[in-house]
């Protein structure tokens, strides 16, 4: 259950009240509070109807040309939703857990940003995966993949391309590139750190060597396709687990770290060990691992884009909600600045 809170100019109130009463039968459930120039309208809507109501309100210009529309979560309510009375009916295509387009966009924008904390987590995940590759421990590699946070930038780029949002697409590609460069660099540092022990550890280990097999690209591409599709679906449903992003990390983090380890060992290995290094073998592992990263990234991007695009045909997944969201955000900021100026206060900076 969601609580809609509309701020509507007084001259527009009859139009909105008529829509809510006649189309949705909310006559008794409407609450209005009138002020000098605007009226606050509140009413409850079931989760599976939120996107339909939002679409109707935006079509009337609310939140775009005038007024505001806030949708609030109700943690508890004495009202029994109609869905609870229809438990025996067949489940339809549009589930109650589906997020509204504005929520999907907002969530993806937040996750696509690289913060200091995210960078630290990426570094820690690369270190764990790198140690696992260096000492041939698969558990450490899996732990590093679990910890990594690469899903956000990838979804940002895919969703941005699907809705033709150049800024979101560019930010997603840029942040993923930065993250992968950090991971490869950490792999290089691990390669230098473990170079004196390479002979004892029998480099290349099995975990390092298997990521130098070209057949690995085919299996990695399958994982990338499944991971990209799963994460794209999970992003549009609030009840689906975000653990689907682990598939993306497992397809990118280990080969990226492995590439850095092998490249750095090629450069400095002769200075730290006396045994005969097979330079061609390590070069092949490094280049194939890097190629696996590129191939997997492409398939993840492409699959997530296709899923987002296919779901755009569904009325609950309207990509056009992006522009009203931006206009509404700008209008909110202008309103905050104006009200703060009138009160003589300094508004807080918004990112």
N, C-alpha and C positions, 0 to 999 in steps of 0.2 A: 504494500500500500504506500502511495506517495501523496504528499500534501502539496498542492499547487497554490502559489501565492502570487497573485497578479496585481501590479500597480498600473491602473488605467486612468487616463484623463476623464474627468466627469462627463464630458460630452460624448465619450465612447462607451460609457457604462451600459446604457440600454442595449446596444448591439451585442456586447459580450454576454450580458445576463440572458438575453433572448437565445443566443446560441447554446449556452450551457443548460438552460431550462428545456428547450425544445429538442436539441439534438442528443443530449446526454441525460436528460431527466434528473437534473441536480437541483431542482427548485428548492426543496426542503434542506438540502445539504449545503447550500451556498451561504456564506457569511460575508457581509460587506461592511466596511468601515469607511465612511466618507469624510474627507478633509476639505480644505478650501479649494484646491485645484484638482485633486486626484482621489481615487477610491481604491481601497485595498479589498480584493476579492480572494477568498479562500475556499477551497473545496478539496475533497479526497478523490483519488483515482486509483484503480487497481493497476498493478504493475504491467499487465499485458495490454493496457490501454494508453499508457503514457505517451508513446511515440505518435499515436493517432491524435491525441489531444494537442500535443506540441505542434504537430503539422498544421492543424486547424488554426491554432492561435497565431502561428507565424504567418499563415496565409492572410490573416487579418491585419498584419503589420505589427503585432505586439512583440516588443523586444528588438524590432528592426527600425521602424519609423517612429515609434513612441513607446513609452512605458517599459515595464520590466516583467519578466516571467521567471520565478524561482521555483524549482522543484526540490522538495525536502523529503528525506527519508523519515518514515515513521517507524521507530524501533518497536513500539507496542501500541496496540489499539484494541478497543473493545468491539470494534466492527468486524463482523465475520465476512471475509471477502467472498464474492460469488464463486471464485475458483474453488474454494473449499467445498462448495456445494455441488461441484461438477467433477468430483474425483473419479467417478466411474466412467466418465466420457473419454473418448479416444484423445490422445495427445495430438495436437495440431502442430503444423510446421513452425509457427511463431511461438516459442516458449516464453514463459513468464520471466525467465532469467535473461532474456535478450535486452541489451542495453540500448538506450536511445542514441541516435547519431551524435548528438552533442556530447554525450558522455563518452562514447568511443573516441571521438576526436580529442577531448580533453585528456583522457587517460593516456593515449598514445603520445600526445605532445609532452606530457610530463615525463614519460619513460624514455623519450628520445634524447633527453638532455644528459650530457656528461657532467656530473658534479664531481667535486673532490672526493666524496665518499665512494662514488661509483668507480672512479679511477683507482682508488686504493684497493677496492675489492677485486678489480680486474688484475691488478698487479699481484695480489695474494693468490688469486686463482692460477695465474700463469706460473708462479713459483711452485705451487703444489703440483701442477701438471708436469712442469719441467723436472722436478725431482723424481716424480714417478717414472718419467721416460728415462732419466739418467740411470736410475737404479733398477729399472725393469719391474716396477711395482704398479700394477693396474689399478689398485685401490686408490692410490694417490692421484692417478690420472682422472679417475671418476670423480674424486672429491674436488679436484680443480674445476672440472666441467660443471659440477653442481653449483659451485660458488660463483661462477662467472655471470656477468650481467650484460650480455650482448643482444638480448631480445629486443630491448627498447629501440635502439637505433635502426635495427633492421625493419621493425614494424613501422617506424616513422617514415622510412624511405618508401616502403611498399604502399602504405596507406596514402602518403603524400602524392605518389605517382597515380594512384587510383582516383583520387579526388582532384588531381591537377593542382596541388598546392606546392608550388615551387620551393617555398621557404622550408616546409616540413621535409620534403624530399631531399633537398640539399643538406639540411641539418642531419638527417638520418645517415646519408652516405658519408658525410664528413666525420661524424662521430664514430661510425663503425670503422672507418679507415684509421682514425686516431687510435681507437681501441686495439685494432689488429697490429698496428705499428708498435704499440706499447707491449703487446704480448710477444711479438717477434723479438723486440729488444730485450725483454726479460729472458727469453730463451737464449739470446746471445750471451748475456751475463752468466747464466747457468752453465752454458757450454764452456766459458772461460774458467769459471770456478771449479768445475768438475774435471777439467782437462788433465790435471796431474794424476787423477785416479782412473783415467780412461782405460788403461791396460788392465787394472784390477777389476773394473766393472764390465770388462769385455765389450767395449763399444765397437760397433753399434749394438745396443741391446735388442732383444726381440721386439720390444714395443717401438723402438726407433726404426728398426728395419722394416717392419710391416707397413709403416706409413711412407715407405719409399717404393712400395709396389704399385704399379700403375693400375692393377686390378682393384686396388683400394679406392680409386676414384669412382668406379662404377657403384660400389656399395655405399661409399660416402654420399654420392648424389642421391641415392634412394633415401638415405637417412635425412638428407637436406630437404628433399621434397616432402616427406612425411612431417618433418619438424616445422617447415614453413606453413603447410596447410593447417596443422594442428594449432599452432600459435595464432594464426589469423582468425580461426574459429573461436579460440579461447578469448581473444581480445574483445569479441563482440558479445560475449556471454559472461555475466558476472558470477555464475555458479560453477563455471568450468575452471579447473585448476591451471594456474600459470606454470606448473611444473613442466608443461609442454615445452617451455623454453630451454629445458635441459638438452633436448635433442639438438637444438641449434648450437648450443655451446659445445657439445660433444663432437659436432661436425666441424667446428672451427678452432677451438682452443688447442687441443693436442697437436694437430698438424702445424699450426702456426708456431707454437713453442718448439716443436721438433725442427722446423726449418731454421729457426734462430740458433738452436744448439749446434746443428750440423754446420751451418755457415761459419759460426765463430770458431768451431773446432778446426775447420779447414784452415783458418787464418793463423791460429795460435797453437794448434796441437803439437807441431814440431818442436816448439820451445819448451813444452812441459813433459813430453814423454819420449822415450828412446825407441819404442817399438815402431815398426814400419806401418805407417798410416796409409790406408787405401783411399787416396784422395778422390778417385773417380767414384767410388762407392758412396762416400759421404756427400759428394756433390750431387749425385743422382738422388739420394734421399732428401737432401735439402730442397732441390728444385721441384721434385715431385710433391713433397709436402706443401710447398708454397702453391703449386698448381692446384692441389686438392683444396686449399683454402679459397682460391679464386673460383673454382668450379662450384664448390658448396655454397659460397656466398651468392653466386648468380642464381642457382636453383632455389635457394631459400627466398631471395628477393622475388623471383619470377612466380614461384608457387603462391606466396602470400599475396602478391598483386592479383593473380588470377582469382584466388578465393575472394578477396575484397571486391573485385570487379563483378564476379558472379552474384555475390550477395547484394550488389547494388540494385538488382532488379526487384528485390523485396522492399515493400513499402516501409518497413521498419528500419531500413538501412540506407536512407536517402543521404547521399554525399553532399547535397546542396545545403545541408544544415551547417556546413562549415562557415559559409559567408555570413549568414545571420549571426552565428556565434561570435565572429570577429567584430561585426558591427555592434552587437550588444555589449561586448567587452569594452569597446572604445567608448560607447555611450555611457557605460557605468563609470569609467575612469573620468570622463568629462564631467559627469554629475558629481563625483567625489571631489574633483578639483574645484568646481563651482561652489559646492556647499562648504568646503573647507575655507575657501576665500571669504565667503560671507561670514563665517564664524571666526575668522582670524586665526585659523589653525593651519598647521603645515601637514598636508596629507602624507601618509606613509607611501614609500616608493613601492610600486608593483613591478614584479619581474615579468 
